[in-house]
Amino acid sequence: MKRPGISVAACALALAGLVGLAPVAPAAAPGARASAEDWSVALVESTTARHTPASIGGWSYPVGLYLLGQYRTYLRTGDERYLTYVKQYVDRFVDRDGNTAQKYNSLDSMQAGRLLVVLHHETGEDRYRIAARKIRDRLRTYPRTADGGFWHADTASRAHQLWSDGVYMVTPFLVEYGTEFDDEAYTDREAVEQLTTYARHLQADNGLFQHAFDASRTAVWADEETGRAPEQWCRAIGWYAMAAVDVLDATPKDLPGRDRLVGVVRKLAAGIARTQDPATGRWFQVVDKGAREGNWTETSCSSMFTYALSRAAEKGYVSAAYREVARRGHRGVLERISRGADGLTDLTGISVGTNVGDYAFYVARPRRTNDFHGLGAFLLMHEQLRKQR
């Protein structure tokens, strides 16, 4: 299926530089915890055994995140089944002429658009460009705060709100779209400006991010003076961390505003490192309140932080000392994956999707096994950390 004659290196930055690694050895036998186990392959094989491209779910960011992780695994292993699966999923929503029913009235609805760019790159089929262009065009009229930040959703209940989650849903798509379709003059600038605008409103003195900000100060959770939500929820911060690193990877060093973004990432990395649980290597659901009653270490954000710190250290955005923080995080997350009696993988301790709330709300969120938020984050993390061995 892969388009002949195209250089994968043309999108290497945007696609995390994972091309060209040698195929891995076969996974260890079911039930094994040996270091030789290829947990990415084991997880993909298990997930595709559980779900067909037709049954895995609708057009959504959790499924989009998981399939991006599956694509990263494909880049390393060369197993065409993994790419075919992604294509069969996307083709449920994009017809032969590039038409799609998606309205893109929220940032969440845009994240799976990264798969459109991937498939255009891999197949050369113009329908994926046409479909991806719909997101690019929607951003021309998408609502913004007074200083240019994309609202979390184009609805009354999300008006004037920036959520730390939101930048991951749109900024990596932007830079990858720009690379694939020669639109960097707009996409790189927009992505960096979005990330720095969000940081201006959401980054706290400890380097971490509040979950959300309401420019109108009318949301029930918004502080009357700052407009910020009260808590620093782990996965929202993880989304921002991954988005910032992905965008830095794909943008030129002399791009205006990029140095400010590097500063944001360095401050964020320090905050993440300070709040790592020394006992497990993971991070807590409410990141800055690890010792508080009811708090628990969460798998998806721990994977996200690990990925972001490892990648940032590899690329020189932060000190190389953060590699060890990432290694501890990786070891901690690996304690959450195992094989069940059926030989399939189970990844535990994953928070379900979450709106903005208070401390009690976050720590009471249900914990699921094999939730796509965690599966996708795990694959991105594990593919990155495999390179650091």
SULDAHU-V632453 format. One record per residue. RES is the residue in three letters. PHI is phi in whole degrees, -180 to 180 (NA if undefined). PSI is psi as a letter, one per 40 degrees, with the letter a starting at -180 (* if undefined). BURIAL is I if it has 24 or more other ideal C-beta (glycine too) atoms within 12 Angstrom, else O. Layout:
# SULDAHU-V632453
RES/PHI/PSI/BURIAL + RES/PHI/PSI/BURIAL
This chain:
# SULDAHU-V632453
MET/NA/d/O + LYS/-65/h/I + ARG/-66/h/O + PRO/-72/i/O + GLY/85/e/O + ILE/-92/h/O + SER/-86/h/O + VAL/-62/d/I + ALA/-61/d/O + ALA/-62/d/O + CYS/-117/f/I + ALA/-62/d/O + LEU/-64/d/I + ALA/-66/d/I + LEU/-103/f/I + ALA/76/e/I + GLY/63/f/I + LEU/-102/e/I + VAL/-80/i/I + GLY/96/e/O + LEU/-76/i/O + ALA/-69/i/O + PRO/-58/i/O + VAL/-89/i/I + ALA/-71/i/O + PRO/-58/i/O + ALA/-64/i/I + ALA/-69/i/O + ALA/-65/i/O + PRO/-51/h/O + GLY/88/e/O + ALA/-75/i/O + ARG/-113/e/O + ALA/-64/i/O + SER/-64/e/O + ALA/-76/e/O + GLU/-61/h/I + ASP/-92/g/I + TRP/-72/d/I + SER/-65/d/I + VAL/-63/d/I + ALA/-61/d/I + LEU/-68/d/I + VAL/-64/d/I + GLU/-60/d/I + SER/-70/d/I + THR/-69/d/I + THR/-73/d/I + ALA/-74/d/O + ARG/-81/d/O + HIS/-134/h/I + THR/-86/i/O + PRO/-59/d/I + ALA/-83/d/O + SER/-106/e/O + ILE/-69/d/I + GLY/134/i/I + GLY/-81/a/O + TRP/-70/h/I + SER/-155/i/I + TYR/-71/d/I + PRO/-64/d/I + VAL/-67/d/I + GLY/-60/d/I + LEU/-63/d/I + TYR/-58/d/I + LEU/-69/d/I + LEU/-64/d/I + GLY/-64/d/I + GLN/-64/d/I + TYR/-63/d/I + ARG/-61/d/I + THR/-66/d/I + TYR/-60/d/I + LEU/-58/d/I + ARG/-81/d/I + THR/-89/d/I + GLY/74/e/O + ASP/-77/h/I + GLU/-63/d/O + ARG/-61/d/O + TYR/-69/d/I + LEU/-72/d/I + THR/-59/d/I + TYR/-61/d/I + VAL/-59/d/I + LYS/-64/d/I + GLN/-64/d/I + TYR/-65/d/I + VAL/-63/d/I + ASP/-68/e/I + ARG/-68/d/I + PHE/-114/e/I + VAL/-127/h/I + ASP/-86/a/O + ARG/-64/d/O + ASP/-97/e/O + GLY/85/e/O + ASN/-77/i/O + THR/-145/i/I + ALA/-85/e/O + GLN/-68/h/I + LYS/-96/d/O + TYR/57/f/I + ASN/-99/e/O + SER/-148/i/I + LEU/-65/d/I + ASP/-54/d/I + SER/-73/e/I + MET/-94/e/I + GLN/-60/d/I + ALA/-66/e/I + GLY/-61/e/I + ARG/-60/d/I + LEU/-69/d/I + LEU/-65/d/I + VAL/-65/d/I + VAL/-55/d/I + LEU/-71/d/I + HIS/-63/d/I + HIS/-62/d/I + GLU/-83/d/I + THR/-113/d/I + GLY/76/e/O + GLU/-73/h/I + ASP/-68/d/O + ARG/-62/d/I + TYR/-72/d/I + ARG/-65/d/I + ILE/-61/d/O + ALA/-66/d/I + ALA/-66/d/I + ARG/-62/d/I + LYS/-62/d/I + ILE/-68/d/I + ARG/-56/d/I + ASP/-71/d/O + ARG/-62/d/I + LEU/-67/e/I + ARG/-65/d/O + THR/-114/e/O + TYR/-66/h/I + PRO/-69/i/I + ARG/-134/i/I + THR/-71/i/I + ALA/-60/d/O + ASP/-99/e/O + GLY/100/e/I + GLY/-75/h/I + PHE/-64/h/I + TRP/-59/i/I + HIS/-63/d/I + ALA/-156/i/I + ASP/-89/g/I + THR/-140/i/O + ALA/-62/d/O + SER/-74/e/O + ARG/-120/e/I + ALA/-60/h/O + HIS/69/e/I + GLN/-103/h/I + LEU/-113/h/I + TRP/-112/h/I + SER/-56/d/I + ASP/-57/d/I + GLY/-63/d/I + VAL/-64/d/I + TYR/-69/d/I + MET/-73/e/I + VAL/-130/d/I + THR/-72/d/I + PRO/-63/d/I + PHE/-56/d/I + LEU/-58/d/I + VAL/-70/d/I + GLU/-71/d/I + TYR/-61/d/I + GLY/-61/d/I + THR/-66/d/I + GLU/-72/d/I + PHE/-119/f/I + ASP/56/f/O + ASP/-123/f/I + GLU/-62/d/I + ALA/-57/d/O + TYR/-91/d/O + THR/-66/d/I + ASP/-64/d/I + ARG/-64/d/I + GLU/-61/d/I + ALA/-62/d/I + VAL/-67/d/I + GLU/-65/d/I + GLN/-62/d/I + LEU/-64/d/I + THR/-74/d/I + THR/-64/d/I + TYR/-61/d/I + ALA/-63/d/I + ARG/-60/d/I + HIS/-93/d/I + LEU/-116/d/I + GLN/-79/h/I + ALA/-90/i/I + ASP/-62/d/O + ASN/-82/e/O + GLY/92/d/I + LEU/-83/i/I + PHE/-116/h/I + GLN/-69/i/I + HIS/-64/d/I + ALA/-153/i/I + PHE/-140/h/I + ASP/-119/h/I + ALA/-64/d/I + SER/-87/e/O + ARG/59/f/O + THR/-105/e/O + ALA/-64/i/I + VAL/-63/d/O + TRP/-92/e/I + ALA/-81/h/I + ASP/-63/h/O + GLU/-62/d/O + GLU/-92/d/O + THR/-95/d/O + GLY/78/e/I + ARG/-87/i/I + ALA/-70/i/I + PRO/-78/d/I + GLU/-121/i/I + GLN/-108/g/I + TRP/-82/h/I + CYS/-62/d/I + ARG/-72/d/I + ALA/-59/d/I + ILE/-68/d/I + GLY/-63/d/I + TRP/-59/d/I + TYR/-63/d/I + ALA/-59/d/I + MET/-66/d/I + ALA/-62/d/I + ALA/-63/d/I + VAL/-67/d/I + ASP/-60/d/I + VAL/-70/d/I + LEU/-60/d/I + ASP/-60/d/I + ALA/-105/e/I + THR/-118/i/I + PRO/-70/i/O + LYS/-64/d/O + ASP/-93/e/O + LEU/-67/h/I + PRO/-55/h/O + GLY/91/e/I + ARG/-67/d/I + ASP/-61/d/O + ARG/-63/d/O + LEU/-66/d/I + VAL/-59/d/I + GLY/-62/d/O + VAL/-61/d/I + VAL/-65/d/I + ARG/-65/d/I + LYS/-66/d/I + LEU/-65/d/I + ALA/-59/d/I + ALA/-63/d/I + GLY/-66/d/I + ILE/-64/d/I + ALA/-63/d/I + ARG/-65/d/O + THR/-102/e/I + GLN/-65/h/I + ASP/-71/h/I + PRO/-66/d/O + ALA/-78/d/O + THR/-117/d/I + GLY/82/e/I + ARG/-95/a/I + TRP/-123/i/I + PHE/-87/i/I + GLN/-54/d/I + VAL/-104/h/I + VAL/-61/d/I + ASP/-88/e/I + LYS/-127/f/I + GLY/-60/d/I + ALA/-87/e/O + ARG/-76/i/O + GLU/-59/h/O + GLY/93/e/O + ASN/-71/i/I + TRP/-150/i/I + THR/-80/h/I + GLU/-115/h/I + THR/-78/d/I + SER/-67/d/I + CYS/-68/d/I + SER/-62/d/I + SER/-66/d/I + MET/-64/d/I + PHE/-62/d/I + THR/-62/d/I + TYR/-58/d/I + ALA/-64/d/I + LEU/-66/d/I + SER/-63/d/I + ARG/-66/d/I + ALA/-64/d/I + ALA/-69/d/I + GLU/-60/d/I + LYS/-89/e/I + GLY/85/e/O + TYR/-73/d/I + VAL/-132/i/I + SER/-61/i/O + ALA/-63/e/O + ALA/-62/d/O + TYR/-72/e/I + ARG/-59/d/I + GLU/-70/d/O + VAL/-60/d/I + ALA/-66/d/I + ARG/-62/d/I + ARG/-64/d/I + GLY/-62/d/I + HIS/-61/d/I + ARG/-61/d/I + GLY/-65/d/I + VAL/-68/d/I + LEU/-61/d/I + GLU/-70/e/O + ARG/-97/e/I + ILE/-115/h/I + SER/-158/i/I + ARG/-104/h/I + GLY/-84/a/O + ALA/-63/d/O + ASP/-85/e/O + GLY/85/e/O + LEU/-90/i/I + THR/-77/i/I + ASP/-129/h/I + LEU/-114/h/I + THR/-109/i/I + GLY/73/f/I + ILE/-108/h/I + SER/-70/i/I + VAL/-70/i/I + GLY/-57/i/I + THR/-142/h/I + ASN/-84/a/I + VAL/-83/h/I + GLY/-158/a/I + ASP/-102/a/O + TYR/-57/d/I + ALA/-60/d/O + PHE/-63/d/I + TYR/-66/d/I + VAL/-73/e/I + ALA/-91/e/O + ARG/-62/h/I + PRO/-60/i/O + ARG/-108/h/I + ARG/-113/i/I + THR/-104/h/I + ASN/64/f/I + ASP/-68/i/I + PHE/-65/d/I + HIS/-55/d/I + GLY/-78/d/I + LEU/-63/d/I + GLY/-66/d/I + ALA/-63/d/I + PHE/-60/d/I + LEU/-63/d/I + LEU/-60/d/I + MET/-62/d/I + HIS/-68/d/I + GLU/-64/d/I + GLN/-67/d/I + LEU/-72/d/I + ARG/-59/d/I + LYS/-72/e/I + GLN/-94/e/I + ARG/-70/*/O
